[in-house]
Amino acid sequence: MTLNSNEIMEVLPHRFPFQLVDRITECVPGQMAVGRKCVTVNEQFFCGHFPQKHVMPGVLIIEALAQVGAVAILTEEENKGKIVLFGGIKNARFKRQVVPGDVLELKCELTARRGPVGFGKAVATVDGQIAAMGELTFAIN
């Protein structure tokens, strides 16, 4: 399953400027999703986050990963129309700066589920190099 930005808006509640995924390139509902974020110099956060040296905030990379994970959960038939809240992160690591012109490849694999709570391993890469990674917790609401 693939989704363009308009189709992502049918699944996620996020809107500009907080929709951080441009495309879902692969999705197995309830298991995993892969997405893409094309980082441009026009992003609002570059105005105030190190404006003299544009660097995408790490917290937004993690949020983009969480949004990809939410797509994997919300494309399950029983979760359509629900909201997935970000519940937590463990072992977050930032390995590479993300700058305008980069294409973030975002992957989240769901690893476990306990009732309305899900867990996933997430990795963001640029040109095959790890930019960020972490273990995410989701709450289905």
Secondary structure, DSSP 8 states (H G I E B T S, - for coil): --B-HHHHHHH----TTS---SEEEEEETTTEEEEEEE--TT-GGGGTSSTTS----HHHHHHHHHHHHHHHHHTSGGGTT--EEEEEEEEEEE-S---TT-EEEEEEEEEEEETTEEEEEEEEEETTEEEEEEEEEEEE-
